[in-house]
Amino acid sequence: MNGLIPPNSVDFEKLVIGTCLIDQRGLKEVFRVIGDNQEVFYNPKHREIYRSMYFLASKNDPVDMMTVIRQLKKTGELNNAGGDQYIIDLTMGVSSSAHIEYHVRVIWEKYILRKVIEMADFMKLRAFDDKTDVFSVLDYTEKQVTQINSYLSGQKPIKSFFDVHQEFIEYVKSETIPGVPIPFKKLQEENQGWQNSDLIIIAARPAMGKTALALKLAKHAAKNDFPIHFFSLEMANIQLHKRLVADELEISSNRIRKKTFTENDIQKVYSNADFEHLPFYYDDSIFVWEEIKARARQVHEEKKTKMIIIDYLQLITTKQKFSTIDRVTFVSRELKMLAKELNIPVIALSQLSREVEKRPGKKPQLSDLRESGAIEQDADIIIFPYRPEYYGIETWPDEDEELSTKDQAMLITAKNRHCGDSEVIIGWKPEYQRFHDLEETNFEYRKNEYTATAEEAFGKPDDLPF
């Protein structure tokens, strides 16, 4: 460290150790913040003393000056801890644990600074190594920064049943939507928005509208001030944008593709200022998972993104050499871990196998997912967009009466960790590449079980019995 003394506060360490030896309340507060991490203490004597205190507490033995000295003698570490007189001196001048929380936070912050220096030195060595891949260095750096941020809050205290139930009561009373809003009424009611840390898979055969559906979800979220990061591994940014324009401004996608705009089309494009400023961020330049993850973290930090969408999963490559199945398994698990790390929903599009088209009715099911084992296991929600009209099926199958499939689609929720599976009929306007909610129909929504809303169960918020 070029002769510099690492950050430390030995005087505060003495106060903390001395307080722990004479006050059980102070001891509990220190254990809550530090836990079993004696490395928080810079002075090696204090590390030995703390290690003995924590060992005694773990056995439900009393922790005080005499029991700690006795334990250090048993382990042969008393001299390394400064001797019995040093331990006695630590308790001198300590009257209570009134300021113990402040004292322990001071030494905790010094420890964090030492960890920052240690990590920076290690990252510098890796960066100087010609054999090190740049993205592995970036990934390691991101992980260490995340770890340091978690250190800053120390260890969170456990919560009682009462504490958590009070949080639940506030959740029930709240009138706000806790998740990223969904543009389809029935899915919104069912899920209450896309929830943080969830991995949502949208899977279908080509031409079913996976990308159109993903764009619909993204645009709706962005219009409600939820910043969206959209990774497109298949289409260029401008192609995606053309689809969004067709949907939002109701300009025929054919006219956009052929540049046969009407005067009304042009007027719509130039006059829609709100649409120009959506918090929607495109990314079509990277395909390797390690790079995608690093970019996702960076944009999340800079733009405060609330949801990530990736189109599509099977196109993601990796730095490591995997078989196809192992690669998809790895990426699927990494997507779920990214959702948990950033604490936002991640939507990934996925291809289905050709087995769908061998089945009468062409209706997809979970076994049709390519490399379905890993995806099905990691996903919190799996949705299949299904348009029977594409296959020449004119009426909805398995119904008592004939209901036309023209300009309609079904969103099949085949897996949902939070509630049961469901089927929702929505509209499809091919000229605008747009999915939309339908008005009331005879066949709009089916769910395996009914779940009451908070208002139905308890009444309006003012009437809640809490």
Solvent accessible surface area in square Angstrom, and as a share of the most:
residue,aa,sasa,rsa
1,M,115,0.52
2,N,152,0.78
3,G,80,0.77
4,L,134,0.67
5,I,136,0.69
6,P,29,0.18
7,P,34,0.21
8,N,42,0.22
9,S,19,0.12
10,V,39,0.22
11,D,105,0.54
12,F,56,0.24
13,E,1,0.01
14,K,78,0.33
15,L,69,0.34
16,V,0,0.00
17,I,0,0.00
18,G,0,0.00
19,T,4,0.02
20,C,0,0.00
21,L,4,0.02
22,I,82,0.41
23,D,35,0.18
24,Q,94,0.42
25,R,144,0.52
26,G,0,0.00
27,L,6,0.03
28,K,138,0.59
29,E,30,0.14
30,V,0,0.00
31,F,36,0.15
32,R,69,0.25
33,V,0,0.00
34,I,0,0.00
35,G,7,0.06
36,D,90,0.47
37,N,37,0.19
38,Q,37,0.16
39,E,90,0.40
40,V,0,0.00
41,F,0,0.00
42,Y,70,0.27
43,N,27,0.14
44,P,79,0.50
45,K,76,0.32
46,H,0,0.00
47,R,62,0.22
48,E,33,0.15
49,I,0,0.00
50,Y,1,0.00
51,R,99,0.36
52,S,8,0.05
53,M,0,0.00
54,Y,75,0.28
55,F,91,0.38
56,L,12,0.06
57,A,32,0.25
58,S,77,0.50
59,K,105,0.44
60,N,142,0.73
61,D,54,0.28
62,P,91,0.57
63,V,6,0.03
64,D,54,0.28
65,M,53,0.24
66,M,125,0.56
67,T,33,0.19
68,V,0,0.00
69,I,10,0.05
70,R,160,0.58
71,Q,18,0.08
72,L,1,0.00
73,K,121,0.51
74,K,133,0.56
75,T,74,0.43
76,G,59,0.57
77,E,52,0.23
78,L,25,0.12
79,N,136,0.70
80,N,89,0.46
81,A,0,0.00
82,G,29,0.28
83,G,16,0.15
84,D,63,0.33
85,Q,107,0.48
86,Y,44,0.17
87,I,0,0.00
88,I,58,0.29
89,D,73,0.38
90,L,12,0.06
91,T,18,0.11
92,M,136,0.61
93,G,85,0.81
94,V,21,0.12
95,S,111,0.71
96,S,61,0.39
97,S,4,0.02
98,A,72,0.56
99,H,123,0.55
100,I,4,0.02
101,E,91,0.41
102,Y,137,0.52
103,H,31,0.14
104,V,0,0.00
105,R,55,0.20
106,V,24,0.14
107,I,2,0.01
108,W,8,0.03
109,E,97,0.43
110,K,63,0.27
111,Y,14,0.05
112,I,7,0.03
113,L,87,0.43
114,R,32,0.12
115,K,37,0.16
116,V,59,0.34
117,I,57,0.29
118,E,97,0.44
119,M,10,0.05
120,A,47,0.36
121,D,59,0.30
122,F,96,0.40
123,M,34,0.15
124,K,111,0.47
125,L,121,0.60
126,R,65,0.24
127,A,70,0.55
128,F,155,0.65
129,D,67,0.35
130,D,146,0.76
131,K,192,0.81
132,T,34,0.20
133,D,56,0.29
134,V,92,0.53
135,F,51,0.21
136,S,40,0.25
137,V,21,0.12
138,L,78,0.39
139,D,20,0.10
140,Y,47,0.18
141,T,42,0.24
142,E,50,0.23
143,K,101,0.43
144,Q,25,0.11
145,V,71,0.41
146,T,61,0.35
147,Q,71,0.32
148,I,25,0.13
149,N,87,0.45
150,S,65,0.42
151,Y,41,0.15
152,L,105,0.52
153,S,60,0.39
154,G,9,0.09
155,Q,82,0.37
156,K,169,0.71
157,P,68,0.43
158,I,173,0.88
159,K,119,0.50
160,S,58,0.37
161,F,173,0.72
162,F,136,0.57
163,D,64,0.33
164,V,76,0.43
165,H,70,0.31
166,Q,70,0.31
167,E,91,0.41
168,F,96,0.40
169,I,18,0.09
170,E,107,0.48
171,Y,127,0.48
172,V,16,0.09
173,K,70,0.30
174,S,56,0.36
175,E,144,0.64
176,T,108,0.63
177,I,89,0.45
178,P,68,0.43
179,G,4,0.04
180,V,5,0.03
181,P,14,0.09
182,I,6,0.03
183,P,25,0.16
184,F,1,0.00
185,K,121,0.51
186,K,45,0.19
187,L,2,0.01
188,Q,27,0.12
189,E,87,0.39
190,E,27,0.12
191,N,13,0.07
192,Q,75,0.33
193,G,0,0.00
194,W,1,0.00
195,Q,47,0.21
196,N,76,0.39
197,S,32,0.21
198,D,6,0.03
199,L,0,0.00
200,I,0,0.00
201,I,0,0.00
202,I,0,0.00
203,A,0,0.00
204,A,0,0.00
205,R,21,0.08
206,P,66,0.42
207,A,53,0.41
208,M,5,0.02
209,G,13,0.12
210,K,20,0.08
211,T,13,0.08
212,A,5,0.04
213,L,3,0.01
214,A,0,0.00
215,L,5,0.03
216,K,29,0.12
217,L,3,0.01
218,A,0,0.00
219,K,13,0.06
220,H,52,0.23
221,A,0,0.00
222,A,1,0.01
223,K,102,0.43
224,N,65,0.33
225,D,116,0.60
226,F,55,0.23
227,P,20,0.13
228,I,0,0.00
229,H,2,0.01
230,F,0,0.00
231,F,1,0.00
232,S,1,0.01
233,L,14,0.07
234,E,102,0.46
235,M,33,0.15
236,A,43,0.33
237,N,48,0.24
238,I,105,0.53
239,Q,84,0.37
240,L,0,0.00
241,H,69,0.31
242,K,87,0.37
243,R,67,0.24
244,L,4,0.02
245,V,22,0.13
246,A,0,0.00
247,D,9,0.04
248,E,41,0.19
249,L,13,0.07
250,E,73,0.33
251,I,0,0.00
252,S,16,0.10
253,S,30,0.19
254,N,80,0.41
255,R,77,0.28
256,I,15,0.07
257,R,161,0.59
258,K,121,0.51
259,K,157,0.67
260,T,77,0.45
261,F,74,0.31
262,T,61,0.36
263,E,144,0.65
264,N,91,0.46
265,D,2,0.01
266,I,66,0.33
267,Q,112,0.50
268,K,58,0.25
269,V,60,0.35
270,Y,170,0.65
271,S,69,0.45
272,N,46,0.24
273,A,60,0.46
274,D,125,0.65
275,F,23,0.10
276,E,113,0.51
277,H,142,0.63
278,L,35,0.18
279,P,30,0.19
280,F,21,0.09
281,Y,70,0.26
282,Y,62,0.23
283,D,10,0.05
284,D,42,0.22
285,S,72,0.47
286,I,16,0.08
287,F,91,0.38
288,V,32,0.18
289,W,1,0.00
290,E,22,0.10
291,E,29,0.13
292,I,0,0.00
293,K,17,0.07
294,A,13,0.10
295,R,76,0.28
296,A,0,0.00
297,R,14,0.05
298,Q,85,0.38
299,V,18,0.11
300,H,45,0.20
301,E,118,0.53
302,E,105,0.47
303,K,89,0.38
304,K,120,0.51
305,T,1,0.00
306,K,90,0.38
307,M,0,0.00
308,I,0,0.00
309,I,0,0.00
310,I,0,0.00
311,D,1,0.00
312,Y,23,0.09
313,L,1,0.00
314,Q,23,0.10
315,L,62,0.31
316,I,0,0.00
317,T,62,0.36
318,T,20,0.12
319,K,88,0.37
320,Q,95,0.42
321,K,195,0.83
322,F,73,0.30
323,S,66,0.43
324,T,73,0.43
325,I,109,0.55
326,D,74,0.38
327,R,47,0.17
328,V,1,0.00
329,T,60,0.35
330,F,50,0.21
331,V,0,0.00
332,S,0,0.00
333,R,116,0.42
334,E,24,0.11
335,L,0,0.00
336,K,24,0.10
337,M,96,0.43
338,L,2,0.01
339,A,0,0.00
340,K,123,0.52
341,E,67,0.30
342,L,21,0.10
343,N,83,0.43
344,I,7,0.03
345,P,0,0.00
346,V,0,0.00
347,I,0,0.00
348,A,0,0.00
349,L,0,0.00
350,S,0,0.00
351,Q,21,0.09
352,L,1,0.01
353,S,26,0.17
354,R,161,0.59
355,E,87,0.39
356,V,3,0.01
357,E,67,0.30
358,K,150,0.64
359,R,59,0.21
360,P,125,0.79
361,G,20,0.19
362,K,51,0.22
363,K,51,0.22
364,P,11,0.07
365,Q,87,0.38
366,L,44,0.22
367,S,78,0.50
368,D,1,0.01
369,L,5,0.03
370,R,82,0.30
371,E,43,0.19
372,S,26,0.17
373,G,54,0.52
374,A,16,0.13
375,I,0,0.00
376,E,61,0.27
377,Q,131,0.58
378,D,8,0.04
379,A,0,0.00
380,D,7,0.04
381,I,3,0.01
382,I,0,0.00
383,I,3,0.02
384,F,0,0.00
385,P,1,0.01
386,Y,2,0.01
387,R,26,0.09
388,P,0,0.00
389,E,60,0.27
390,Y,117,0.44
391,Y,49,0.19
392,G,57,0.55
393,I,39,0.20
394,E,137,0.61
395,T,48,0.28
396,W,9,0.03
397,P,43,0.27
398,D,128,0.66
399,E,54,0.24
400,D,157,0.81
401,E,97,0.43
402,E,151,0.68
403,L,32,0.16
404,S,65,0.42
405,T,1,0.00
406,K,137,0.58
407,D,56,0.29
408,Q,37,0.16
409,A,0,0.00
410,M,3,0.01
411,L,1,0.01
412,I,13,0.07
413,T,1,0.01
414,A,26,0.20
415,K,41,0.17
416,N,16,0.08
417,R,127,0.46
418,H,103,0.46
419,C,31,0.19
420,G,11,0.11
421,D,66,0.34
422,S,5,0.03
423,E,28,0.12
424,V,1,0.01
425,I,3,0.02
426,I,0,0.00
427,G,0,0.00
428,W,13,0.05
429,K,72,0.31
430,P,63,0.40
431,E,78,0.35
432,Y,42,0.16
433,Q,48,0.21
434,R,29,0.11
435,F,0,0.00
436,H,46,0.20
437,D,54,0.28
438,L,37,0.18
439,E,149,0.67
440,E,148,0.66
441,T,54,0.31
442,N,120,0.62
443,F,14,0.06
444,E,24,0.11
445,Y,66,0.25
446,R,95,0.35
447,K,53,0.22
448,N,97,0.50
449,E,103,0.46
450,Y,171,0.65
451,T,88,0.51
452,A,51,0.40
453,T,72,0.42
454,A,45,0.35
455,E,93,0.42
456,E,109,0.49
457,A,61,0.47
458,F,85,0.35
459,G,26,0.25
460,K,129,0.55
461,P,47,0.30
462,D,144,0.75
463,D,97,0.50
464,L,18,0.09
465,P,98,0.62
466,F,98,0.41
